Amino acid sequence: MTLPTSIDLPLRVDYQSDEDIDRYLKDLVYELQEMYERITENVNGSIRNYADTDQTQWVPTLNGTVSGTFTYTQQVGWSIRQGIYTEIFADISWSSTTAAGNLYIELPYNVTLSNGMPFVGTVQPSSIAFAGSNLVINAIPNTYRGEIWSIGSGLATANLAVPASGRLIIHSKYIGVSDE
């Protein structure tokens, strides 16, 4: 990262009139804006402002490691993306499925390659039986998969088997690889 090492502001002028002050302040504002742009271009590549945030509706889909179909009663999802930072919100209900194996959700962006599984989110289950006290979502590196896991004190963390029906409300954050 290369940050500016000096700040060159306009020289102070002898204020003979209001026009001199106005000109000085305009020059000062221009120089400060230029300095801010140079700094933001060097911090993490660039800093994206609110206007650069992509907020989109997204249709979340569930899958099992053994393929099958889900009969959805609700599929609501939002993704917020700012640069490579990705945040998802989903509310999914299903009344039946032919899928089996371990449950996962298809994520809107590929998860960055990383060691371990650092991207863990929260899951609020309803009408789903599982061992443990809570469910979490793990965004699996280098995939589009958010695996649903059960956790609990004194229990081994384990993938959740595909339930016949239920509801999941999900919130997760992860670093997504650019699809562009």
C-alpha positions in Angstrom: 0.0 0.0 0.0 1.4 3.4 -1.0 0.0 6.4 0.8 0.8 10.0 0.1 3.8 11.1 2.1 3.2 14.9 1.8 0.1 17.0 1.7 0.4 20.1 -0.6 -2.2 22.5 0.3 -2.8 25.9 -1.5 -0.6 28.6 -0.1 -2.4 31.1 2.1 -3.1 34.4 0.3 -3.4 37.9 1.7 -7.1 38.3 1.9 -7.8 41.7 0.4 -11.4 40.8 -0.5 -14.1 38.1 -0.1 -13.2 36.9 -3.6 -9.7 36.0 -2.4 -11.1 33.9 0.5 -13.6 32.2 -1.8 -10.9 31.3 -4.3 -8.6 30.0 -1.5 -11.4 27.9 0.0 -12.3 26.4 -3.4 -8.7 25.5 -4.0 -8.4 24.0 -0.6 -11.5 21.9 -1.1 -10.2 20.7 -4.5 -6.9 19.7 -3.0 -8.5 17.9 -0.1 -10.7 15.9 -2.5 -7.7 14.9 -4.6 -5.9 13.8 -1.4 -8.9 11.8 -0.3 -9.2 10.1 -3.7 -5.4 9.2 -3.6 -5.8 7.7 -0.2 -8.9 5.7 -1.0 -7.3 4.3 -4.1 -4.5 2.9 -2.0 -6.5 1.4 0.9 -7.5 -2.2 0.0 -7.3 -1.4 -3.7 -10.2 1.0 -3.4 -12.9 2.0 -1.0 -16.4 1.7 -2.5 -19.0 4.1 -1.3 -22.7 3.5 -0.8 -23.4 4.2 -4.5 -21.1 1.2 -5.3 -23.1 -1.2 -3.2 -25.0 -3.8 -5.1 -28.2 -4.8 -3.3 -30.2 -7.4 -5.2 -33.0 -9.8 -4.6 -31.8 -13.3 -4.9 -33.8 -16.6 -5.0 -32.2 -19.0 -2.5 -32.3 -22.6 -3.4 -31.6 -25.6 -1.1 -29.8 -28.8 -2.2 -28.8 -32.1 -0.7 -25.5 -33.8 -1.4 -27.8 -36.5 -3.0 -29.7 -34.6 -5.7 -33.5 -34.2 -5.5 -36.2 -31.5 -5.7 -37.6 -29.2 -3.0 -41.3 -28.1 -2.9 -40.9 -24.5 -1.7 -43.6 -22.6 0.1 -41.3 -19.6 0.4 -38.0 -18.5 -1.2 -37.0 -15.0 -0.2 -33.4 -13.7 -0.4 -31.3 -10.6 -0.6 -27.7 -10.2 -1.2 -25.6 -7.1 -0.5 -22.3 -6.8 -2.2 -19.7 -4.1 -1.7 -16.5 -4.9 -3.5 -15.8 -8.6 -2.6 -17.6 -8.3 0.7 -20.9 -10.3 0.5 -23.8 -10.4 2.9 -26.8 -12.6 2.4 -30.3 -12.8 4.0 -32.7 -15.7 3.2 -36.0 -17.0 4.4 -36.8 -20.5 2.9 -39.7 -22.8 3.7 -40.4 -26.2 2.0 -43.1 -28.7 2.5 -41.4 -31.8 1.0 -38.2 -32.9 -0.8 -36.7 -35.9 -2.6 -33.2 -34.7 -1.8 -31.0 -36.6 0.7 -27.6 -36.4 2.3 -26.3 -33.1 3.8 -28.2 -29.8 3.4 -26.7 -26.8 1.8 -27.9 -23.5 0.2 -26.6 -22.3 -3.2 -24.9 -18.9 -2.6 -25.1 -16.0 -5.0 -21.3 -15.6 -5.3 -18.3 -18.0 -5.2 -16.6 -18.0 -1.8 -13.0 -17.0 -1.9 -10.3 -19.6 -1.4 -9.1 -19.7 2.2 -7.6 -22.1 4.8 -10.3 -23.5 7.1 -13.9 -22.2 7.1 -13.8 -18.7 8.5 -17.2 -17.6 7.1 -19.8 -18.7 9.6 -23.3 -17.2 9.7 -26.5 -17.7 11.7 -29.5 -19.8 11.0 -32.9 -19.7 12.7 -34.6 -23.0 12.2 -38.3 -23.8 12.5 -40.0 -27.2 12.5 -36.7 -29.0 12.0 -35.4 -31.7 14.4 -31.6 -31.9 14.9 -29.0 -32.9 17.4 -27.4 -29.9 19.1 -28.6 -26.5 20.2 -28.2 -24.4 17.2 -27.6 -24.4 13.4 -25.0 -22.3 11.6 -24.2 -21.8 7.9 -20.6 -22.3 6.7 -19.7 -20.7 3.4 -17.4 -23.3 2.0 -14.2 -21.9 0.4 -13.9 -22.0 -3.4 -17.6 -23.1 -3.9 -21.1 -21.6 -4.1 -22.2 -23.7 -1.1 -23.4 -22.6 2.3 -23.5 -25.8 4.3 -25.9 -26.0 7.2 -24.3 -27.5 10.3 -25.6 -28.3 13.8 -23.6 -27.3 16.8 -23.9 -27.8 20.6 -21.9 -27.8 23.8 -20.1 -31.1 24.2 -21.2 -32.3 20.7 -19.2 -32.7 17.6 -20.2 -30.2 14.9 -21.9 -32.0 12.0 -23.6 -31.4 8.7 -27.4 -31.3 8.9 -29.1 -34.1 7.1 -31.8 -32.9 4.6 -35.0 -32.6 6.6 -38.3 -33.6 4.9 -39.7 -30.1 5.5 -39.0 -27.0 7.5 -38.1 -23.3 7.5 -34.6 -21.7 7.6 -34.0 -18.0 8.2 -30.3 -17.3 7.3 -27.9 -14.4 7.6 -24.3 -14.8 6.6 -21.2 -12.7 5.5 -18.4 -13.9 3.4 -15.7 -12.8 1.0 -16.9 -13.6 -2.5 -14.8 -14.0 -5.6 -15.7 -11.6 -8.4 -17.9 -13.2 -11.1 -17.1 -10.6 -13.6 
